[in-house]
Amino acid sequence: MAQGQNDHSNASMVEARKLYDLAGLTSIVTGSSRGIGAGIALELARRGANVVVNYTSPKSQEAAESIVSTIEGCGSGARAIAIQANIVTAAGQNKVVEAALELSENTSINILVHNAGNGDDCFLPDVTEDFYEMQTDLNVKAPIFLTQKVIPHMPRGGRIVLVSSCSARMGVAQQTVYAASKASNESFSRVWATELGQSKGITVNCVNPGPVATDGYFSSTQEFLDDLKPLIDSTPAEARVGEVRDVAPVVGFLASEESRWVTGSTISACGGLLFF
């Protein structure tokens, strides 16, 4: 066989291996009715994983059910369920875990993706206790206690991925609470990688997107968008805002067996906006 044919054959085998490499596994993706979360849910399903599509507001129900329909029609054999639950509360966390166990073929949860978050903007003089609690409840409290509830059901080889943000390191104005809460996600990945690695065989990693063209991004204040424009224009990979398809496959990789030697890491999915 010619070298070119051999290379093509090997590439085809690798692609075939990746196609449904999460088949039979069950995942939870918080905040997955739209935006990055929806893209991650679809990516995991494309690889064969069953997905709990989580949303909070009743107005997101239609979008969440649409994601479920897309998953079940994608041809990978994946199943999905849309679950309305406030993951800040113990009741909401239990609801999501119970849904995943019912969806699972062997009553286990293999992949947990912490995507839900709140990115509201606020200058330091305008920060209130209510604003602080709203952001930290969703960005800090929820990942801690949902993970705590999932761990007893996660077998060896389990994957936990936290979707943080480059804001954790950028020092952008109006992000006092948001940036700090997202920095905590990076810390979780390192601490949990240590705690859950050899003892339980679970890897934990963090993905930091830069600005991504989602509803949340476009609903930001014009002042915030104007502040980001010079950074976006100077992004090394390309002078544009990121897209969901730039981020979701990175999470798919971290959820797969191929990432078995990656843990406690933060992957920057931002087109080189930041190097770290």
C-alpha positions in Angstrom: 0.0 0.0 0.0 1.3 3.4 -0.9 2.2 5.7 2.0 -0.5 8.2 1.0 -3.1 5.5 1.0 -1.9 4.2 4.3 -2.1 7.6 5.9 -5.6 8.1 4.6 -6.6 4.7 6.0 -5.1 5.4 9.4 -6.9 8.8 9.5 -10.2 7.1 8.6 -9.7 4.6 11.4 -9.0 7.3 13.9 -12.0 9.3 12.8 -14.2 6.2 13.1 -12.9 5.5 16.6 -13.8 9.0 17.6 -17.2 9.1 16.0 -19.1 7.3 18.8 -16.4 7.2 21.4 -18.8 8.2 24.2 -21.4 5.6 23.3 -23.1 4.1 26.4 -22.0 7.0 28.7 -24.3 9.4 30.4 -23.6 13.1 30.8 -25.0 16.2 32.6 -24.5 19.6 31.0 -25.8 22.4 33.1 -27.2 25.5 31.4 -27.5 23.7 28.1 -30.6 25.0 26.4 -28.7 27.5 24.4 -25.3 29.0 23.6 -22.1 27.2 24.6 -24.0 24.7 26.8 -26.2 23.6 23.9 -23.2 23.2 21.7 -21.5 21.0 24.3 -24.6 18.9 24.7 -24.8 18.4 21.0 -21.1 17.6 20.7 -21.3 14.9 23.5 -24.4 13.4 21.8 -22.7 13.4 18.4 -20.1 11.2 20.1 -22.8 8.9 21.4 -23.3 10.1 25.0 -26.7 10.4 26.6 -27.3 13.9 27.8 -29.3 15.6 30.6 -30.1 19.0 29.1 -30.5 21.3 32.1 -32.2 24.7 32.1 -33.6 27.0 34.8 -36.2 29.4 33.4 -39.6 28.1 32.1 -39.0 30.4 29.1 -36.1 28.2 28.1 -38.2 25.0 28.0 -38.9 25.2 24.2 -35.2 25.7 23.4 -34.2 22.8 25.7 -36.7 20.5 24.2 -35.5 21.4 20.7 -31.9 20.4 21.8 -33.3 17.1 23.0 -35.0 16.5 19.6 -31.9 17.3 17.7 -29.8 14.9 19.9 -32.3 12.0 19.5 -32.3 12.6 15.7 -28.6 12.9 15.2 -28.1 9.2 14.4 -25.5 8.4 17.1 -28.0 6.4 19.3 -27.8 9.0 22.1 -30.8 9.7 24.3 -31.6 13.0 26.1 -33.9 14.6 28.5 -34.7 18.2 29.3 -34.7 19.0 33.0 -35.8 22.3 34.5 -33.9 22.7 37.7 -32.2 25.4 39.7 -28.8 23.9 40.3 -28.1 26.4 43.0 -30.5 24.6 45.3 -30.0 21.1 46.8 -33.5 20.1 45.4 -32.4 21.2 41.9 -29.1 19.4 42.1 -30.9 16.2 43.3 -33.4 16.5 40.4 -30.6 16.7 37.8 -28.7 13.7 39.3 -31.9 11.6 39.5 -32.7 12.4 35.9 -29.2 11.3 34.8 -29.4 8.0 36.7 -32.7 7.3 35.1 -31.3 8.1 31.7 -28.2 5.9 32.3 -28.0 2.4 31.0 -26.1 1.3 34.2 -27.2 3.9 36.8 -23.9 5.8 36.6 -22.9 9.3 35.6 -19.8 9.4 33.5 -19.5 13.1 32.4 -20.3 16.3 34.3 -20.0 19.6 32.5 -20.4 22.7 34.6 -21.4 25.3 32.0 -24.2 27.3 33.7 -23.0 30.7 34.8 -24.0 34.3 35.2 -21.9 36.9 33.5 -23.8 40.1 34.3 -21.6 43.2 34.4 -21.3 45.7 37.2 -18.7 48.3 38.1 -17.2 48.0 41.6 -19.2 51.0 43.2 -22.4 49.3 42.0 -21.8 45.9 43.4 -24.5 44.9 46.0 -24.7 41.9 48.2 -27.6 40.6 46.2 -25.6 40.9 43.0 -22.6 39.2 44.6 -24.7 36.3 45.9 -26.5 35.8 42.6 -23.2 35.4 40.7 -21.3 33.4 43.3 -24.3 31.1 43.9 -24.3 30.0 40.3 -20.6 30.2 39.4 -19.1 28.9 42.7 -21.7 27.3 45.0 -23.5 25.2 42.4 -20.4 23.5 40.9 -19.2 22.5 44.4 -22.4 20.9 45.6 -23.6 19.4 42.3 -20.2 17.7 42.0 -20.5 16.5 45.5 -23.8 14.8 44.6 -22.5 13.3 41.4 -19.2 11.8 42.7 -20.9 8.8 44.4 -22.3 7.8 41.0 -19.2 8.4 38.8 -17.1 5.4 38.0 -13.4 5.3 37.3 -12.7 7.0 34.0 -15.2 9.8 34.8 -14.8 13.3 33.5 -15.6 16.6 35.0 -15.2 19.8 32.9 -15.7 23.3 34.2 -16.4 26.0 31.6 -14.7 29.1 33.1 -13.7 32.2 31.1 -10.7 34.1 30.1 -12.1 36.9 32.2 -10.6 35.0 35.2 -7.2 36.4 34.0 -8.0 39.5 31.9 -8.8 42.2 34.3 -11.7 43.5 32.3 -13.7 46.4 33.8 -17.1 45.6 35.3 -16.2 42.0 36.2 -15.2 42.2 39.9 -17.4 39.3 40.9 -17.6 37.4 37.7 -13.8 37.3 37.1 -13.2 36.1 40.7 -15.9 33.4 40.5 -14.5 32.1 37.2 -11.0 32.0 38.7 -12.5 29.8 41.4 -13.4 27.3 38.6 -9.8 27.0 37.7 -8.9 26.3 41.3 -11.6 23.7 41.5 -10.1 21.8 38.5 -6.7 21.7 40.2 -7.9 20.8 43.7 -10.4 18.2 42.5 -7.9 16.7 40.1 -5.7 16.0 43.1 -8.6 14.7 45.3 -10.3 12.6 42.7 -7.4 11.3 40.6 -5.7 8.3 42.0 -8.4 7.7 44.6 -11.3 7.6 42.1 -9.9 7.6 38.6 -11.6 10.9 37.6 -10.1 13.7 35.6 -11.1 17.3 36.2 -10.3 20.1 33.7 -11.3 23.7 32.9 -12.0 25.3 29.6 -11.6 29.1 29.3 -13.4 30.6 26.3 -12.8 34.1 25.3 -15.8 36.2 24.0 -18.2 33.9 22.2 -21.0 35.0 19.9 -24.0 33.9 22.1 -27.1 35.6 23.3 -25.3 36.4 26.5 -22.5 38.2 24.7 -24.7 40.3 22.6 -26.8 41.3 25.6 -23.8 42.9 27.3 -23.6 46.6 27.7 -22.4 48.6 24.7 -19.6 50.0 26.9 -18.4 46.5 27.7 -18.5 45.4 24.0 -16.6 48.6 23.1 -13.9 47.8 25.7 -13.5 44.3 24.2 -13.2 45.4 20.6 -9.5 46.1 20.6 -8.8 42.7 22.2 -11.0 41.0 19.6 -9.3 42.8 16.7 -5.9 41.7 18.0 -6.8 38.0 18.5 -3.9 36.0 17.0 -5.9 33.2 15.4 -8.4 35.5 13.6 -9.8 39.0 14.3 -13.3 37.8 15.3 -15.4 36.8 18.2 -15.3 33.1 19.0 -18.1 30.7 18.0 -19.7 27.8 19.9 -18.1 25.4 17.4 -14.7 26.7 18.5 -15.3 25.6 22.1 -17.6 22.6 22.2 -15.1 20.1 20.6 -12.5 21.0 23.2 -15.0 19.8 25.9 -15.7 16.7 23.8 -12.0 15.9 23.8 -11.8 16.4 27.6 -14.8 14.1 28.0 -13.1 11.3 26.0 -10.6 8.6 26.7 -8.1 10.5 24.6 -7.8 13.0 27.4 -6.9 10.4 30.0 -3.5 12.0 30.7 -4.9 15.5 31.0 -6.2 16.6 34.4 -6.0 19.7 36.6 -5.5 21.8 33.4 -7.0 24.9 32.0 -7.3 25.0 28.3 -7.6 28.4 26.7 -10.2 28.2 23.8 -9.9 31.8 22.9 -8.0 32.0 19.6 -4.8 33.1 21.4 -6.5 36.1 23.0 -4.6 35.1 26.1 -1.5 32.7 26.3 -1.3 30.6 29.4 
